[in-house]
Amino acid sequence: MTDRELVHEAAAVSERAYAPYSRFNVGAALLLRDGRVITGVNVENAAYPLGVCAERAALARAVGEGVRPGDVEAIGITASPCGGCRQWMLEFGVDRVAFPHDGDLLVRTPAELLPHSFEL
């Protein structure tokens, strides 16, 4: 699956997001090294800090299915990821992150998106 196809998969699933407050639906699609694709959407909550981003929802779903750091080849997202999600992607060893930017498709590594990051 290409990065562009992965972002299209994310866009398709974004319609399922629960975003009654921002009305900003976000979708994410993980491409696993074994070829599987796992998706997630943002889920908002009236107590704003309790919402969850699409990227973290997809990664959490993947962990529930047995995925571990290093198993994710790429992630396609419908928006630029926040700093917290960038840290998650870095920790999970995602090779590349693809998302729309200025009418084009931007593809970067998590380290490029989160310079001077930290690891335990």
Buried (B, 14 or more C-beta within 10 A) or exposed (E): BEBEBBBBBBBEBBEBBEBEEEEEBBBBBBBBEEEEBBBBBBBBEEEEEEBBBBBBBBBBBBBEEEBEEEBBBBBBBBBBBEEEBBBBBBBBEBBBBBBBEEEEBBBBEBEEBBEEEEEE
